[in-house]
Amino acid sequence: MAPTSSFPIIDMGLLAGEERPAAMDLLRDACENWGFFQILNHGISTKLMEEVERLTKDHYKRVREQRFLEFASKALKDGDGRGAQGVKAAENLDWESTFFVRHLPESNLADIPDLDDGYRRAMRRFAGELEALAERLLDLLCENLGLEKGYLARAFRGPSRGAPTFGTKVSSYPPCPRPDLVKGLRAHTDAGGIILLFQDDRVGGLQLLKDGEWVDVPPTRHSIVVNLGDQLEVVTNGRYKSVMHRVVAQTDGNRMSIASFYNPGSDAVIFPAPALVKADEASAAYPKFVFEDYMKLYVRHKFEAKEPRFKAFKSMETETSNRIAIA
C-alpha cells in the first residue's frame, strides 16, 4: 500500500490571500497527477455537515440496516467460495446499502420514501451548498487550464434545459465478515464531471489507483473529497484524468459516504475544449458525443477500463467522417 502522506489537501481559505498562487499550483498538480484531492475551508458549515451525517446514520439504522443484513446473509451464503459459481457471484457484488437523490434538472427528494422531513430539509440545504461549491471548483479549474471563466459549467449544460445533471448517492458500508470475498465497491472511474464526497471521518476504505498502487484516501473531519470524472478528462483533452478507485470492505465500523455528482445534462454534447487541442494535432485525442449516449455504454461497462469506452465513440466519429467524405 502506498503512503497517504502526500495525498493532496487544499485549504481553500488560502485562495483569498497571498498564498493563492501556491494553492492554485497544488490544485493543478492534484488534477493533473492524482485526479483526487481533499479540500478544507470549503465554505459549507460544519454544523450542517454534522446534521447531515447524524441524520444519514440514523436513517440507515432505522430504515435500511435490517434490509441490508438480509441481503448480506444471502450474499455470503451464495458466494462463500465453495465453488466457481459462488466466487463469481461474490465478485459481482458490492457490500453497500445505497439510495439516490436527484437534484437537477428536477428534484425527486420529496418522492423518496422513508425520509423524515428534517432529513429532507437538511439534504436540500446541503445539495444547494454542494452545487455552488462544484461550480466554484469548475471555475478554479478553468483558471488553471487557461479557459475563460464559466467554460466548464457551460459545457455541462444541455441545450434543452440549460442545466447540468446533479445528484447524490448516499451509501453505508456496514462491517463485512468476509472482506476477502466481497468488495465494498468494485474499482471503477466515475462517468461524469466533478464529484464531491462527504465521507466518514472514522471508518476508512476509499482507495485510488496511482502509479500501479492502491492509495488510501485519508478520512478527515469536515473535509470534502473531490475527484474528476470521465467527462472532465474528455473536455480537458486528457490534461486531467479520471482515476480508478474502490472501497475496501472493513470488518469494523459502518462507513458513511455521501457522493454528489455534478455531471453534464443528458443532452449536453461533450468534446475537448478547442483551446486545449494543440494546433499541430490532426484531431482531438478524445471523441465527441452526447452525454446520455456515454452513460448508456457506461452502465454496461462501469467496472471495466474507461479507454475502450472512449475508443468506441472515437471509432463512431471516424466512421461518420469517412461516410461524409465518401459522399
C-alpha positions as CSV (number, residue, x, y, z in Angstrom):
1,M,0.0,0.0,0.0
2,A,1.4,3.4,-1.0
3,P,1.7,6.0,1.8
4,T,-1.1,8.7,2.1
5,S,1.2,11.5,3.5
6,S,1.5,13.1,0.0
7,F,-2.2,12.9,-0.8
8,P,-3.2,16.5,-1.9
9,I,-5.1,18.5,0.7
10,I,-6.0,22.0,-0.4
11,D,-7.0,24.8,2.0
12,M,-9.5,26.9,0.0
13,G,-9.1,29.6,2.6
14,L,-5.7,30.3,1.1
15,L,-7.2,31.2,-2.3
16,A,-8.2,34.6,-0.9
17,G,-4.8,35.7,0.2
18,E,-1.1,35.9,-0.6
19,E,-0.8,32.2,-0.8
20,R,-3.2,31.9,-3.7
21,P,-0.5,31.1,-6.3
22,A,0.8,28.2,-4.2
23,A,-2.7,26.9,-3.6
24,M,-3.5,27.1,-7.3
25,D,-0.3,25.2,-8.1
26,L,-1.3,22.5,-5.6
27,L,-4.7,22.3,-7.2
28,R,-3.2,22.0,-10.7
29,D,-0.9,19.2,-9.5
30,A,-3.7,17.4,-7.9
31,C,-5.8,17.5,-11.0
32,E,-3.0,16.5,-13.4
33,N,-1.3,13.9,-11.3
34,W,-3.9,12.5,-8.9
35,G,-7.4,13.0,-10.2
36,F,-8.3,13.3,-6.5
37,F,-7.8,15.8,-3.7
38,Q,-9.3,16.9,-0.4
39,I,-10.5,20.4,0.4
40,L,-10.7,22.2,3.7
41,N,-12.4,25.6,4.5
42,H,-14.7,25.0,1.6
43,G,-17.5,27.2,2.9
44,I,-20.0,24.6,3.9
45,S,-20.8,25.0,7.6
46,T,-19.6,22.3,9.9
47,K,-23.0,22.4,11.7
48,L,-24.8,21.5,8.5
49,M,-22.3,18.7,7.8
50,E,-22.7,17.2,11.3
51,E,-26.5,17.4,10.9
52,V,-26.4,15.6,7.6
53,E,-24.1,12.9,9.0
54,R,-26.2,12.3,12.1
55,L,-29.5,12.1,10.0
56,T,-27.9,9.8,7.4
57,K,-26.6,7.4,10.0
58,D,-29.9,7.4,11.9
59,H,-31.8,6.8,8.6
60,Y,-29.6,3.7,7.9
61,K,-30.1,2.3,11.4
62,R,-33.9,2.9,11.4
63,V,-34.8,2.0,7.8
64,R,-32.1,0.2,5.9
65,E,-30.0,-1.9,8.3
66,Q,-32.3,-4.9,8.6
67,R,-32.8,-5.0,4.8
68,F,-29.1,-5.0,4.3
69,L,-28.5,-7.7,6.8
70,E,-30.9,-9.9,5.0
71,F,-29.2,-9.2,1.7
72,A,-25.7,-9.7,3.3
73,S,-26.7,-13.1,4.7
74,K,-27.8,-14.4,1.4
75,A,-24.8,-12.9,-0.5
76,L,-22.3,-14.6,1.8
77,K,-24.1,-17.9,1.6
78,D,-24.2,-17.8,-2.2
79,G,-20.6,-16.6,-2.5
80,D,-18.8,-18.4,0.3
81,G,-16.1,-19.6,-2.1
82,R,-17.1,-23.3,-2.2
83,G,-17.3,-23.2,-5.9
84,A,-16.6,-21.2,-9.0
85,Q,-20.2,-20.0,-9.3
86,G,-20.2,-18.8,-5.7
87,V,-17.0,-16.9,-6.1
88,K,-18.2,-15.3,-9.3
89,A,-21.4,-14.2,-7.6
90,A,-19.4,-12.5,-4.8
91,E,-17.0,-10.8,-7.2
92,N,-20.0,-9.0,-8.8
93,L,-21.5,-7.7,-5.6
94,D,-20.8,-4.5,-3.7
95,W,-21.1,-4.5,0.1
96,E,-23.1,-1.3,0.3
97,S,-26.5,0.0,1.1
98,T,-27.5,2.9,-1.1
99,F,-30.2,5.3,-2.2
100,F,-30.1,8.1,-4.8
101,V,-31.3,11.6,-4.8
102,R,-31.7,13.7,-7.9
103,H,-31.4,17.5,-7.5
104,L,-31.1,18.8,-11.1
105,P,-32.7,19.3,-13.5
106,E,-35.6,18.4,-11.3
107,S,-35.5,17.2,-7.7
108,N,-37.1,13.9,-6.6
109,L,-36.3,14.4,-2.9
110,A,-39.9,14.7,-2.0
111,D,-40.6,11.3,-3.7
112,I,-38.1,9.2,-1.8
113,P,-39.8,7.0,0.8
114,D,-38.8,6.7,4.4
115,L,-37.1,10.1,4.7
116,D,-38.4,12.2,7.5
117,D,-39.0,15.9,6.9
118,G,-35.9,17.1,8.9
119,Y,-33.7,14.8,6.8
120,R,-35.2,16.2,3.5
121,R,-34.7,19.8,4.6
122,A,-31.1,19.1,5.6
123,M,-30.3,17.3,2.3
124,R,-31.9,20.1,0.3
125,R,-29.7,22.7,2.0
126,F,-26.6,20.5,1.7
127,A,-27.3,19.9,-2.0
128,G,-27.5,23.7,-2.6
129,E,-24.2,24.3,-0.9
130,L,-22.5,21.5,-2.9
131,E,-23.9,22.7,-6.2
132,A,-22.4,26.2,-5.5
133,L,-19.1,24.6,-4.4
134,A,-18.9,22.4,-7.6
135,E,-19.4,25.5,-9.8
136,R,-16.7,27.4,-7.8
137,L,-14.3,24.5,-8.3
138,L,-15.0,24.3,-12.0
139,D,-14.1,27.9,-12.4
140,L,-10.9,27.3,-10.5
141,L,-10.1,24.5,-12.9
142,C,-10.9,26.9,-15.8
143,E,-8.3,29.3,-14.4
144,N,-5.7,26.6,-14.1
145,L,-6.4,25.4,-17.6
146,G,-6.4,28.8,-19.2
147,L,-10.0,28.6,-20.2
148,E,-12.4,31.5,-19.8
149,K,-14.4,31.6,-16.6
150,G,-17.5,29.6,-16.8
151,Y,-16.4,27.4,-19.7
152,L,-16.7,24.1,-17.9
153,A,-20.0,24.9,-16.3
154,R,-21.5,26.0,-19.7
155,A,-20.1,22.8,-21.3
156,F,-22.1,20.8,-18.8
157,R,-25.5,22.5,-19.6
158,G,-27.6,20.6,-22.0
159,P,-29.4,22.7,-24.7
160,S,-32.9,21.7,-23.8
161,R,-33.0,22.5,-20.1
162,G,-29.8,24.6,-19.8
163,A,-28.9,22.7,-16.6
164,P,-26.4,20.1,-15.6
165,T,-27.4,16.7,-14.1
166,F,-26.8,16.8,-10.3
167,G,-27.5,14.1,-7.9
168,T,-26.3,12.4,-4.7
169,K,-25.6,8.7,-3.9
170,V,-26.0,8.1,-0.2
171,S,-24.1,4.9,0.9
172,S,-23.5,2.9,4.0
173,Y,-20.7,0.3,4.1
174,P,-21.5,-1.9,7.1
175,P,-19.0,-4.2,8.8
176,C,-18.2,-7.2,6.5
177,P,-17.1,-10.5,7.9
178,R,-15.5,-11.6,4.6
179,P,-13.7,-8.7,3.0
180,D,-11.6,-11.3,1.2
181,L,-14.7,-12.4,-0.6
182,V,-16.7,-9.2,-1.2
183,K,-15.6,-5.6,-2.1
184,G,-17.2,-2.6,-0.5
185,L,-17.4,-1.1,-4.0
186,R,-15.6,-2.5,-7.1
187,A,-12.9,-0.5,-8.9
188,H,-14.2,2.0,-11.4
189,T,-13.8,5.5,-12.8
190,D,-16.8,7.9,-12.4
191,A,-18.6,8.6,-15.6
192,G,-19.5,12.2,-15.0
193,G,-17.9,15.6,-14.3
194,I,-16.8,16.6,-10.8
195,I,-17.6,14.5,-7.7
196,L,-17.8,15.9,-4.2
197,L,-17.7,13.3,-1.4
198,F,-18.5,13.8,2.2
199,Q,-17.1,10.7,3.8
200,D,-17.0,9.2,7.3
201,D,-14.0,10.5,9.2
202,R,-13.7,7.4,11.5
203,V,-14.1,4.5,9.1
204,G,-11.9,4.4,6.0
205,G,-11.8,2.2,3.0
206,L,-11.7,4.5,0.0
207,Q,-8.7,4.0,-2.2
208,L,-7.5,5.3,-5.6
209,L,-5.1,3.7,-8.0
210,K,-1.9,5.8,-8.5
211,D,1.2,4.6,-10.3
212,G,0.0,1.0,-10.1
213,E,-0.6,1.1,-6.3
214,W,-3.7,1.5,-4.2
215,V,-3.5,4.6,-2.1
216,D,-5.8,5.2,0.9
217,V,-7.8,8.4,0.8
218,P,-7.4,9.7,4.4
219,P,-10.6,10.4,6.3
220,T,-10.5,14.0,7.6
221,R,-13.2,15.7,9.7
222,H,-15.3,18.2,7.9
223,S,-13.4,17.9,4.6
224,I,-14.8,17.3,1.1
225,V,-13.0,14.8,-1.2
226,V,-13.1,15.8,-4.8
227,N,-12.5,13.5,-7.8
228,L,-12.6,14.1,-11.5
229,G,-14.9,12.0,-13.8
230,D,-14.5,10.8,-17.4
231,Q,-16.2,13.9,-18.8
232,L,-13.6,16.3,-17.5
233,E,-10.9,14.0,-19.0
234,V,-12.6,14.5,-22.4
235,V,-13.2,18.2,-22.1
236,T,-9.6,18.8,-21.0
237,N,-8.4,16.6,-23.8
238,G,-6.6,14.4,-21.3
239,R,-4.9,17.2,-19.3
240,Y,-6.9,16.0,-16.3
241,K,-7.7,12.3,-16.0
242,S,-10.4,10.3,-14.2
243,V,-8.8,7.7,-11.8
244,M,-9.8,4.2,-10.9
245,H,-11.0,4.0,-7.3
246,R,-12.7,1.5,-5.0
247,V,-14.0,0.9,-1.5
248,V,-12.4,-1.9,0.6
249,A,-14.9,-3.6,2.9
250,Q,-14.0,-3.2,6.6
251,T,-14.6,-5.7,9.4
252,D,-15.4,-3.0,11.9
253,G,-17.4,0.2,11.7
254,N,-20.2,1.4,9.4
255,R,-18.7,3.8,6.8
256,M,-20.9,6.7,5.6
257,S,-20.4,8.0,2.1
258,I,-22.4,10.9,0.5
259,A,-21.1,11.4,-3.0
260,S,-22.6,14.2,-5.1
261,F,-22.1,14.1,-8.9
262,Y,-22.1,17.4,-10.9
263,N,-22.5,16.0,-14.4
264,P,-23.4,17.2,-17.8
265,G,-27.1,17.5,-18.8
266,S,-28.3,14.3,-20.5
267,D,-28.3,16.1,-23.9
268,A,-25.1,18.0,-23.5
269,V,-22.6,17.5,-26.3
270,I,-19.2,16.7,-24.8
271,F,-15.9,17.3,-26.7
272,P,-12.4,18.6,-26.0
273,A,-12.2,22.3,-25.4
274,P,-10.7,23.8,-28.7
275,A,-8.3,25.9,-26.7
276,L,-6.8,22.7,-25.3
277,V,-6.3,21.0,-28.6
278,K,-2.8,21.8,-29.9
279,A,-2.6,23.4,-33.4
280,D,-0.3,20.6,-34.7
281,E,-2.7,17.8,-33.6
282,A,-4.6,16.4,-36.5
283,S,-7.6,16.0,-34.2
284,A,-8.5,15.9,-30.6
285,A,-7.3,12.9,-28.7
286,Y,-10.9,12.3,-27.4
287,P,-14.2,11.8,-29.1
288,K,-17.3,14.0,-29.3
289,F,-20.6,12.5,-28.0
290,V,-23.9,13.2,-26.2
291,F,-23.6,12.5,-22.5
292,E,-26.7,10.4,-22.4
293,D,-25.2,8.1,-25.0
294,Y,-22.0,7.8,-23.0
295,M,-24.0,6.8,-19.9
296,K,-25.8,4.0,-21.8
297,L,-22.4,2.5,-22.5
298,Y,-21.0,3.2,-19.1
299,V,-23.8,1.4,-17.2
300,R,-22.9,-1.8,-19.1
301,H,-19.2,-1.5,-18.5
302,K,-18.8,0.6,-15.3
303,F,-16.3,-1.8,-13.7
304,E,-14.1,-2.0,-16.7
305,A,-11.3,0.2,-18.1
306,K,-12.5,3.6,-19.5
307,E,-10.3,3.6,-22.5
308,P,-12.5,1.2,-24.6
309,R,-15.4,3.5,-23.9
310,F,-13.6,6.4,-25.4
311,K,-12.3,4.3,-28.2
312,A,-15.8,3.1,-29.1
313,F,-17.0,6.7,-29.5
314,K,-13.9,7.7,-31.4
315,S,-14.4,4.9,-33.8
316,M,-18.0,6.0,-34.4
317,E,-16.7,9.5,-35.1
318,T,-14.2,8.2,-37.6
319,E,-16.8,6.1,-39.4
320,T,-19.2,9.1,-39.6
321,S,-16.4,11.3,-41.0
322,N,-15.4,8.6,-43.6
323,R,-19.1,8.3,-44.7
324,I,-19.3,12.1,-45.2
325,A,-16.0,12.2,-47.1
326,I,-17.1,9.4,-49.4
327,A,-20.5,11.0,-50.0
